[in-house]
Amino acid sequence: MTISASEAVAGSTTAFPTGAPTTAASEDKQMFMELMVAQLRYQDPLNPSDSGEFLAQSAQFSALEKMQDVADRVGELLGAQMAFGAGAMVGQQVSWIDTDGVTTHNGTIGGVSFGASGPVFDIDGAQVPLAQLLSVGTPAPADPDPTTSTTTSTTTSTTTA
């Protein structure tokens, strides 16, 4: 199994969201409500705004809130899935690239810790983030003498009555 570095979670969001509402979302909601109240307060009394328009804006805002909630839950699910997957990798042989981007190393995952940026593996005493892993799995054992080969043969006999 190979995990490329491009599959790692990166960006301004964390791999393990806390589930707490963001300040930006609550500020957006407050701003929307203030704008709607201002529109109602300063509308022309001889030409009032259509109430259907306000209902449509409110419905759009509610749908946007629900979509944000779904996105937050998907982020939490991704974090849990990464935690389970990382835990299952303990004991596996891995290959990883050093922070210089050139040197590669091999080792066995001895443990895993979880931070805001995702899982960090303890590989033979080195702390390696998920994004630096190149491959995961037990490498095929090397043949000590490539000039020799072992061939086995099986004979099967069938008797009919």
Residue pairs with C-beta under 8 A, 6 or more apart in sequence:
1 135
1 136
1 137
2 134
2 135
2 136
3 130
3 133
3 134
3 135
3 136
5 97
5 131
5 132
5 133
5 134
8 118
8 129
8 130
8 131
9 15
9 78
9 82
9 117
9 118
9 130
10 117
10 131
13 75
14 79
14 116
14 117
15 78
15 79
15 82
15 116
15 117
15 118
15 119
16 79
16 82
16 83
16 114
16 116
16 118
17 72
17 75
17 76
17 79
19 72
19 76
25 65
25 68
29 61
29 65
32 61
36 54
36 57
36 58
39 49
39 54
40 49
40 54
43 49
82 118
82 119
82 130
83 114
83 119
86 112
86 114
86 119
86 121
86 130
87 112
89 109
89 112
89 121
89 136
90 109
90 110
90 111
90 112
91 108
91 109
92 108
92 109
92 136
92 137
92 138
93 106
93 107
93 108
93 136
93 137
93 138
93 139
94 106
94 107
94 108
94 109
94 121
94 123
94 128
94 133
94 134
94 135
94 136
94 137
95 104
95 105
95 106
95 133
95 134
95 135
96 104
96 105
96 107
96 123
96 128
96 132
96 133
96 134
97 103
97 104
97 105
97 132
97 134
98 104
98 105
98 132
99 132
104 134
105 123
105 126
106 139
107 123
107 124
107 126
108 123
108 124
109 121
109 122
109 123
110 122
110 123
110 124
111 121
111 122
112 119
112 120
112 121
112 122
113 119
113 120
113 122
114 120
117 129
118 129
118 130
118 131
119 129
119 130
120 127
120 128
120 129
120 130
121 127
121 128
121 129
121 130
121 133
122 128
